[in-house]
Amino acid sequence: MSDYRIETKCIQSGYEPGNGEARVLPIYQSTTFRYTTSEQMGRLFDLEESGYFYTRLQNPTNDAVAAKICDLEGGVAAMLTSSGQAANFYAIMNIVQAGDHIVCASALYGGTYNLYAHTIRKMGVEATFVDPDCTEEELEAAFQDNTKAVFGESIANPALVVLDFEKFASAAHRHGVPFIVDNTFATPINCRPFEWGADIVTHSTTKYMDGHATCVGGAIVDSGNFDWDAHAEKFPGLTTPDETYHGIVYTQKFGKGAYITKATAQLMRDLGSIQSPQNAFLLNIGLETLHLRMARHCENALKVAEYLKGHDKVAWVSYPSLKGDKYYDMAQKYMPNGTCGVLTFGLKGGRDAAVEMMDKLKMVAIVTHVADARSCVLHPASHTHRQMNEKELLEAGVQPDLIRFSVGIENVEDIIADVEQALR
């Protein structure tokens, strides 16, 4: 981890060119890498030597960008994936097997909820969902003897619940399991999960990190703080020999790099959800302005939230940085410099009015995306969360009339004017 401040890390971390080398991170657009001896290639395959031999496992462009994200979060190791969904899948499957169990905050992105509630269940892994606002006793009751991880989102998409990191981290660590946080909406600019007890952080880099809706991607960052060997019986994949690599024990051979090394050497090897070097290159360009854009997103979103709160056609507004919001105090504790550029609101006319108002927007677009430079809206109950039933929607904090408004970095007066004419 560098000693730079976070704004400098956005630009300088991850890649340091040597004398006469490219100033800008190159795109290593190659599937393979040449070696002069068979023995050296063999050592790479046995994890006896570090290097590159096939881009599905590692690529210099990807590794440089992963190193930057790792530095931004304050971790010890990181990897890129093809999407945020892949990151959340790998983060869990790297430490569980059939017969295991996880605890999740219920306020999640719809795709993540479906992944944990249904898809991994088919693989023999069960999930118990708890209200993020639950008491410590209710959270404690969700754990089982076979629980292997706790998962939540720093700011839930689209419910905008701010997770109580200390409560969830304490519960996870009492039971000897890691606390995993999806930090997509807040980004490391506004939220530092590792400083509040998180052990592993995931991202959909598709969102603010890329910032321009140009490339899908994900990332996993390990803090290096969780002691896998102290709970060896829970995590045999990390603490017992891996016969597919001649009996390597990851914690013994790779120390604090064990978790990410295993995720790369096993999951990426077998499942192949790699981010392309071209997308990693574009992601890096987005990261260079992340600190500038997040400040503008938050500034604009607060002004839009204040405008909507005072409008006679608006029934309610949710934005954690808005005074009086249910999660304002929690946001001030964990994210005092701002939360994100996403807010939600509902109209007095209900679901039908919400859909009609969205259809009348001109500059603000209806898209299946969130958290990039352009303002956009979505009706989650009809779009991203439509696979969920009414009970699941409410558990995820998605009301039928909820409009998710991702406030961009355009001039805020133009954003408000478009909303005004649509409401009118």
Residue pairs with C-beta under 8 A, 6 or more apart in sequence:
1 70
1 71
1 74
1 75
1 76
2 9
2 12
2 13
2 71
4 12
4 13
6 72
6 188
6 189
6 291
7 291
9 68
9 71
9 72
10 68
10 72
10 287
10 288
10 289
10 290
10 291
11 288
13 67
13 68
13 71
13 72
14 25
14 64
14 65
14 66
14 67
14 68
14 69
14 71
14 284
15 25
15 64
15 67
15 68
15 284
17 23
25 61
25 64
25 65
25 281
25 284
26 60
26 61
27 61
27 277
27 278
27 280
27 281
28 55
28 59
28 60
28 61
28 277
29 277
29 278
30 55
30 59
31 54
31 55
31 56
32 53
32 54
32 55
33 51
33 52
33 53
33 54
35 41
35 44
35 53
40 49
40 51
41 53
43 49
44 50
44 51
44 52
44 53
45 53
46 245
46 246
47 245
47 248
47 253
47 261
47 265
52 58
52 59
52 60
55 62
55 274
55 277
56 268
56 269
56 272
56 274
57 264
57 265
57 268
57 269
57 274
58 264
59 274
59 277
59 280
61 277
61 280
61 281
62 79
62 80
62 274
62 275
62 277
62 280
64 280
64 284
65 80
65 280
65 281
65 283
65 284
65 287
66 78
66 79
66 80
66 219
67 78
68 284
68 287
69 78
69 80
69 188
69 203
69 205
69 209
69 219
69 221
69 287
70 76
70 77
70 78
70 221
72 188
72 189
72 287
72 290
73 183
73 188
73 192
73 193
73 194
73 201
73 221
73 223
74 188
74 192
74 194
74 195
74 223
75 194
75 201
75 221
75 222
75 223
75 224
76 222
76 223
76 224
76 256
76 257
77 221
77 222
77 224
77 256
77 257
77 259
77 260
77 261
78 219
78 220
78 221
78 222
78 260
79 219
79 220
79 260
79 263
79 264
79 268
80 205
80 217
80 218
80 219
80 274
80 275
80 280
80 283
81 87
81 90
81 217
81 218
81 219
81 220
81 268
81 273
81 274
81 275
82 216
82 217
82 218
82 273
82 274
82 275
82 276
83 204
83 206
83 216
83 217
83 218
83 273
84 182
84 184
84 202
84 203
84 204
84 205
84 206
84 207
84 217
84 218
85 111
85 112
85 115
85 204
85 218
86 218
86 273
87 202
87 203
87 204
87 218
87 219
87 220
88 112
88 115
88 116
88 151
88 182
88 202
88 218
89 115
89 120
89 273
90 220
90 263
90 267
90 268
90 271
90 273
91 151
91 180
91 200
91 202
91 220
91 263
92 102
92 116
92 120
92 125
92 149
92 151
92 180
93 120
93 123
93 125
93 267
94 237
94 259
94 262
94 263
94 266
94 267
95 148
95 149
95 178
95 235
95 237
95 238
95 259
96 102
96 120
96 125
96 148
96 149
97 124
97 125
97 237
98 123
98 124
98 125
99 124
99 125
99 146
100 124
100 125
100 126
100 146
100 147
100 148
101 125
101 126
101 127
101 128
101 144
101 146
101 147
101 148
102 116
102 125
102 126
102 127
102 128
102 147
102 148
102 149
102 150
102 151
103 127
103 128
103 130
103 139
103 142
103 143
103 147
103 149
103 150
103 151
103 171
103 172
104 116
104 127
104 128
104 129
104 130
104 150
104 151
104 152
105 129
105 130
105 131
105 132
105 151
105 152
105 153
105 156
105 161
105 163
105 168
106 113
106 129
106 130
106 131
106 132
106 395
106 396
106 397
107 131
107 132
107 152
107 153
107 156
107 159
107 161
107 395
107 396
107 397
108 116
108 152
108 153
108 156
108 157
108 182
108 396
109 153
109 156
109 157
109 158
109 182
109 384
110 380
110 384
110 385
110 386
110 387
110 388
110 396
110 398
111 384
112 153
112 182
113 129
113 385
113 388
113 392
113 396
114 387
114 388
116 127
116 129
116 151
117 127
117 129
117 392
120 127
121 127
128 142
128 144
129 395
130 138
130 139
130 142
131 138
131 395
132 152
132 156
132 161
132 163
132 164
133 161
133 164
136 167
136 170
136 171
139 167
139 168
139 171
140 171
140 174
143 171
143 175
147 175
147 177
148 177
148 234
148 235
149 172
149 177
149 178
149 179
149 180
150 168
150 171
150 172
150 177
150 178
150 179
150 180
151 180
151 181
151 182
152 163
152 168
152 179
152 180
152 181
152 182
153 161
153 163
153 181
153 182
153 183
153 184
153 185
154 162
154 163
154 165
154 181
154 182
154 183
154 184
154 185
154 186
154 191
154 193
154 334
154 335
155 161
155 162
155 163
155 185
155 186
155 191
155 320
155 335
155 339
155 340
155 342
156 163
156 185
156 396
156 397
157 184
157 185
157 342
157 370
157 404
158 342
158 344
158 370
158 378
158 380
158 384
158 385
158 397
158 398
158 402
158 404
159 318
159 344
159 396
159 397
159 398
160 318
160 319
160 320
160 327
160 339
160 342
160 343
160 344
160 397
161 327
161 397
162 320
162 327
162 330
162 331
162 334
162 335
162 339
163 181
163 334
164 330
165 179
165 181
165 193
165 196
165 197
165 198
165 334
166 196
166 197
168 179
168 197
169 179
169 196
169 197
169 198
170 197
172 178
172 179
172 197
172 199
173 179
173 197
176 230
176 231
176 234
177 231
177 234
178 199
178 200
178 226
179 197
179 198
179 199
179 200
180 198
180 199
180 200
180 201
180 202
181 193
181 198
181 200
181 201
181 202
182 201
182 202
182 203
182 204
183 191
183 193
183 201
183 202
183 203
184 202
184 203
184 204
184 207
184 208
184 371
185 207
185 208
185 339
185 340
185 342
185 371
186 335
186 339
186 340
187 203
187 208
187 209
187 290
187 294
187 340
189 290
189 291
189 294
189 337
190 294
190 298
190 335
190 337
190 338
190 339
190 340
191 334
191 335
193 201
194 201
194 223
194 225
196 334
198 223
199 222
199 223
199 225
199 226
200 220
200 221
200 222
200 223
200 226
200 259
201 220
201 221
201 223
202 218
202 219
202 220
202 221
203 209
203 218
203 219
203 220
203 221
204 217
204 218
205 217
205 218
205 219
205 275
205 283
206 213
206 215
206 216
206 217
206 218
206 369
207 370
207 371
207 372
208 290
208 293
208 294
208 297
208 340
208 341
208 371
208 372
209 217
209 219
209 283
209 286
209 287
209 290
210 217
210 282
210 283
210 286
210 372
211 286
211 289
211 290
211 293
211 371
211 372
211 373
212 282
212 286
212 372
212 373
213 367
213 369
213 372
213 373
213 374
214 282
214 286
215 278
215 279
215 282
215 283
216 279
217 275
217 279
217 280
217 283
218 275
220 260
220 263
222 256
222 257
222 259
222 260
224 256
224 257
226 259
228 235
228 238
228 239
228 251
228 258
228 259
229 239
229 251
232 239
232 240
232 251
237 250
237 262
237 266
238 249
238 250
238 251
238 258
238 259
238 262
239 249
239 250
239 251
240 249
241 247
241 248
241 249
242 248
242 249
242 250
242 262
242 265
242 266
244 266
245 265
250 258
250 259
250 261
250 262
251 258
254 261
268 274
275 283
293 373
293 409
294 338
294 340
294 341
295 338
296 409
297 340
297 341
297 371
297 407
297 408
297 409
298 321
298 338
298 339
298 340
298 341
299 338
299 412
300 341
300 407
300 408
300 409
300 410
300 412
300 415
301 319
301 321
301 340
301 341
301 342
301 343
301 407
302 319
302 321
302 322
303 412
303 416
304 343
304 405
304 407
304 412
304 415
304 416
304 419
305 317
305 319
305 321
305 322
305 343
305 345
306 322
307 416
307 419
308 314
308 317
308 343
308 345
308 419
309 317
309 322
311 423
313 347
313 348
313 349
313 353
313 423
314 345
314 346
314 347
314 348
314 423
315 345
315 346
315 347
315 348
315 401
316 345
316 346
317 343
317 344
317 345
318 325
318 326
318 343
318 344
318 345
319 325
319 339
319 343
319 344
320 327
320 328
320 330
320 331
320 335
320 339
321 328
321 331
321 335
321 338
321 339
322 328
322 343
325 331
331 339
340 371
341 371
341 406
341 407
341 408
341 409
342 370
342 371
342 404
342 405
342 406
342 407
343 405
343 407
344 402
344 403
344 404
344 405
345 402
345 403
345 405
346 354
346 399
346 401
346 402
346 403
347 353
347 354
347 357
347 401
347 403
347 423
349 356
350 400
350 401
351 379
351 381
351 400
351 401
353 401
354 379
354 401
354 402
354 403
355 379
355 382
357 403
357 422
357 423
358 366
358 377
358 379
358 403
358 422
359 366
360 421
360 422
361 377
361 418
361 419
361 422
362 418
362 421
362 422
363 375
363 410
363 414
363 415
363 418
364 375
364 376
364 377
364 405
364 415
364 418
364 419
364 422
365 374
365 375
365 376
365 377
366 376
366 377
366 378
367 376
367 378
368 378
368 383
368 384
369 376
369 378
369 406
370 376
370 378
370 404
370 406
371 406
372 406
372 408
373 408
373 409
374 408
374 410
375 405
375 406
375 407
375 408
375 410
375 415
375 418
376 405
376 406
376 408
377 403
377 404
377 405
377 406
378 384
378 403
378 404
378 406
379 402
379 403
379 404
380 398
380 402
380 404
381 393
381 398
381 399
381 400
381 402
385 393
385 396
385 398
388 396
388 398
393 399
393 400
407 415
408 415
